[in-house]
Amino acid sequence: MTRWSIGDLAKASGLTVRTLHHYDEIGLVVASERTASGHRRYTPDDVRRLYQVRSLRQLGLSLEEVRSALSRSDSLRPLFEAQLAALNAQARQVEALRSRLTALLDGHTTESLLSTLEMMSVYESYFTADQLDDLRSRAAAMGPEAVEGLKASWLELVEQLRQHMTDGTPASDPRVVELSRQWDALGASFTGGDPAIQAAAQKSWNENKAAISSQIGWASDDGLVEYVNRARASR
């Protein structure tokens, strides 16, 4: 029967002699035979085990996980399920990052990119990773056209409220109160009505009015948010 020296097996498998020595030392793939001079000789069964080890390693398993998988046939499924779950999580992270970069680059200048990155840093200081994922998932589910439509509706709402404020319309006026309801409904479209997300958004606004208002295009000191809060209190 064919036997392989450690050098021949290294060339055939694409592994290094050092790796094969290590596998031998830890008992993972041990050469079954030795020559009279003490050199390792690998049998077909040894080679088969080596390729099983290499295949499992390529799936991302640690050496200890590989050892466990090869020692117990019933250990393979839970290991693979755990590995698949980890890969799915990584894939979701990659897709989220891809979407963020695509949105970030779409129609932005260098200056606006820096401004957007600054705002991303601000938001990440107030929202948890799960909350940010929730916000992004909701926006992705709505689609870019629906998101832009909501933004346009919100800007129109802002102008109507600002006009009432400029005209001196009391915040308790039914027209203003109704606009405050629409304001909250539009906000809920993005936050899902989650009280924790709403609280985080309110805190981020309170502490970063200038930066956020600059990003969305209206003055932070015009009192509009306070006006809406008074209308909300009049419901």
C-alpha positions as CSV (number, residue, x, y, z in Angstrom):
1,M,0.0,0.0,0.0
2,T,1.1,3.6,-0.6
3,R,2.8,5.5,2.2
4,W,3.6,9.2,2.3
5,S,6.5,11.0,3.9
6,I,5.7,14.2,5.7
7,G,7.2,16.2,2.9
8,D,5.2,14.4,0.2
9,L,2.0,14.8,2.2
10,A,2.7,18.5,2.8
11,K,3.0,19.1,-1.0
12,A,-0.1,17.0,-1.8
13,S,-2.3,18.6,0.9
14,G,-1.1,22.2,0.6
15,L,-0.2,22.3,4.3
16,T,3.2,23.0,5.7
17,V,5.5,20.5,7.2
18,R,5.4,22.6,10.4
19,T,1.5,22.2,10.5
20,L,1.8,18.5,10.0
21,H,4.3,18.3,12.8
22,H,1.9,20.2,15.1
23,Y,-1.0,18.0,14.2
24,D,1.2,15.0,15.1
25,E,2.3,16.5,18.4
26,I,-1.2,17.3,19.6
27,G,-2.5,13.8,18.4
28,L,-4.9,15.2,15.8
29,V,-3.3,13.5,12.8
30,V,-0.6,11.0,13.8
31,A,1.5,9.1,11.3
32,S,0.7,5.5,11.9
33,E,4.0,4.2,10.8
34,R,7.7,5.0,11.2
35,T,10.7,3.9,9.2
36,A,13.6,2.2,10.8
37,S,15.3,5.6,11.0
38,G,12.3,7.1,12.7
39,H,10.8,9.1,9.8
40,R,7.0,9.4,9.7
41,R,5.0,7.5,7.2
42,Y,1.4,8.3,6.6
43,T,-1.1,5.6,5.6
44,P,-4.2,6.1,3.4
45,D,-6.3,6.2,6.7
46,D,-4.0,8.9,8.0
47,V,-4.4,10.9,4.8
48,R,-8.2,10.5,4.9
49,R,-8.2,11.9,8.5
50,L,-6.0,14.8,7.5
51,Y,-8.4,15.8,4.7
52,Q,-11.3,15.6,7.2
53,V,-9.4,17.9,9.5
54,R,-8.6,20.3,6.7
55,S,-12.2,20.4,5.6
56,L,-13.5,21.1,9.1
57,R,-10.9,23.8,9.6
58,Q,-12.0,25.4,6.3
59,L,-15.5,25.6,7.9
60,G,-14.0,27.7,10.6
61,L,-13.8,25.1,13.4
62,S,-11.0,25.4,16.0
63,L,-8.6,22.5,16.5
64,E,-10.4,21.4,19.6
65,E,-13.8,21.5,17.8
66,V,-12.3,19.4,15.0
67,R,-11.0,16.9,17.5
68,S,-14.4,16.7,19.1
69,A,-16.2,16.3,15.8
70,L,-13.9,13.5,14.7
71,S,-14.1,11.7,18.0
72,R,-17.9,11.7,18.2
73,S,-20.1,11.3,15.1
74,D,-23.1,12.9,17.0
75,S,-21.0,16.1,17.7
76,L,-21.0,17.2,14.0
77,R,-24.5,18.5,13.7
78,P,-24.5,20.9,16.7
79,L,-21.1,22.2,15.7
80,F,-22.2,22.8,12.2
81,E,-25.4,24.5,13.4
82,A,-23.4,26.8,15.7
83,Q,-21.0,27.6,12.9
84,L,-23.9,28.3,10.5
85,A,-25.5,30.6,13.0
86,A,-22.3,32.5,13.4
87,L,-21.8,32.8,9.6
88,N,-25.4,34.0,9.2
89,A,-24.8,36.7,11.9
90,Q,-21.6,37.8,10.0
91,A,-23.5,37.9,6.8
92,R,-26.2,40.1,8.3
93,Q,-23.4,42.4,9.6
94,V,-21.8,42.6,6.2
95,E,-25.1,43.3,4.5
96,A,-25.9,46.0,7.0
97,L,-22.5,47.6,6.5
98,R,-22.9,47.3,2.7
99,S,-26.3,49.1,2.9
100,R,-24.9,51.8,5.1
101,L,-21.9,52.4,2.8
102,T,-24.2,52.4,-0.3
103,A,-26.5,55.0,1.3
104,L,-23.6,57.0,2.6
105,L,-22.0,57.3,-0.9
106,D,-25.2,57.9,-2.8
107,G,-25.1,61.5,-4.0
108,H,-22.8,62.7,-1.2
109,T,-19.8,65.1,-1.5
110,T,-16.7,64.7,0.6
111,E,-18.0,67.5,2.9
112,S,-21.4,65.9,3.4
113,L,-19.8,62.5,3.9
114,L,-17.9,63.9,6.8
115,S,-21.0,65.5,8.2
116,T,-22.9,62.2,7.9
117,L,-20.1,60.3,9.6
118,E,-20.2,62.8,12.4
119,M,-24.0,62.2,12.8
120,M,-23.5,58.5,12.7
121,S,-21.1,58.8,15.6
122,V,-23.6,61.0,17.5
123,Y,-26.5,58.5,17.0
124,E,-24.3,55.5,18.0
125,S,-23.7,57.3,21.3
126,Y,-27.4,57.3,22.2
127,F,-28.8,54.2,20.5
128,T,-27.8,50.6,21.4
129,A,-26.6,48.3,18.6
130,D,-29.9,46.5,18.6
131,Q,-31.9,49.7,18.4
132,L,-29.8,50.9,15.4
133,D,-30.3,47.5,13.7
134,D,-34.0,47.8,14.3
135,L,-34.1,51.3,12.8
136,R,-32.1,50.2,9.8
137,S,-34.2,47.1,9.3
138,R,-37.4,49.1,9.4
139,A,-36.0,51.6,6.9
140,A,-34.9,48.7,4.6
141,A,-38.3,47.0,4.9
142,M,-40.0,50.3,3.9
143,G,-37.7,50.8,0.9
144,P,-35.9,53.9,-0.2
145,E,-38.9,55.5,-2.0
146,A,-41.2,55.1,1.1
147,V,-38.4,56.5,3.3
148,E,-38.0,59.5,1.1
149,G,-41.7,60.0,1.0
150,L,-41.9,60.1,4.7
151,K,-39.0,62.6,4.9
152,A,-40.8,64.8,2.4
153,S,-44.0,64.6,4.4
154,W,-42.1,65.5,7.5
155,L,-40.5,68.5,5.9
156,E,-43.9,69.7,4.7
157,L,-45.2,69.2,8.2
158,V,-42.3,71.2,9.6
159,E,-43.2,74.1,7.3
160,Q,-46.8,74.1,8.3
161,L,-46.0,74.1,12.0
162,R,-43.4,76.8,11.5
163,Q,-45.9,78.9,9.7
164,H,-48.4,78.6,12.5
165,M,-45.7,79.5,15.0
166,T,-44.7,82.5,12.9
167,D,-48.4,83.6,12.7
168,G,-48.7,83.3,16.5
169,T,-51.2,80.5,16.4
170,P,-51.5,79.1,20.0
171,A,-50.0,75.6,20.4
172,S,-53.4,74.5,21.8
173,D,-55.1,75.4,18.5
174,P,-56.8,72.3,17.1
175,R,-55.0,72.7,13.8
176,V,-51.6,72.7,15.6
177,V,-52.6,69.8,17.9
178,E,-53.6,67.8,14.8
179,L,-50.2,68.5,13.2
180,S,-48.5,67.4,16.4
181,R,-50.4,64.1,16.1
182,Q,-49.1,63.7,12.5
183,W,-45.6,64.6,13.7
184,D,-45.8,61.7,16.2
185,A,-47.3,59.3,13.6
186,L,-44.4,60.0,11.2
187,G,-41.9,59.5,14.0
188,A,-43.5,56.2,14.8
189,S,-43.0,55.1,11.2
190,F,-39.3,55.2,11.9
191,T,-39.1,54.2,15.5
192,G,-41.9,51.6,15.5
193,G,-43.4,53.3,18.5
194,D,-40.7,51.8,20.7
195,P,-40.6,54.0,23.9
196,A,-36.8,53.2,24.4
197,I,-36.0,54.3,20.9
198,Q,-38.1,57.4,21.2
199,A,-36.5,58.3,24.5
200,A,-33.0,57.8,23.0
201,A,-34.0,60.0,20.0
202,Q,-35.3,62.7,22.4
203,K,-32.1,62.7,24.4
204,S,-29.9,62.8,21.3
205,W,-31.9,65.9,20.1
206,N,-31.8,67.6,23.5
207,E,-28.0,67.3,23.7
208,N,-27.1,67.8,20.0
209,K,-29.7,70.2,18.6
210,A,-27.2,72.2,16.6
211,A,-25.6,69.2,14.8
212,I,-28.9,67.4,14.1
213,S,-30.8,70.5,13.0
214,S,-27.9,71.4,10.6
215,Q,-28.2,67.9,9.2
216,I,-31.9,68.1,8.6
217,G,-31.9,71.6,7.4
218,W,-33.6,73.9,9.9
219,A,-32.5,76.1,12.8
220,S,-32.3,74.4,16.2
221,D,-33.1,77.6,18.1
222,D,-36.4,78.5,16.3
223,G,-38.4,76.8,19.1
224,L,-40.3,74.5,16.8
225,V,-39.8,71.3,18.8
226,E,-40.9,73.1,22.0
227,Y,-43.9,74.4,20.1
228,V,-44.8,70.8,19.1
229,N,-44.3,69.7,22.7
230,R,-46.8,72.3,23.9
231,A,-49.3,71.2,21.3
232,R,-48.8,67.6,22.3
233,A,-49.5,68.5,25.9
234,S,-52.8,70.1,24.8
235,R,-54.3,66.9,23.4
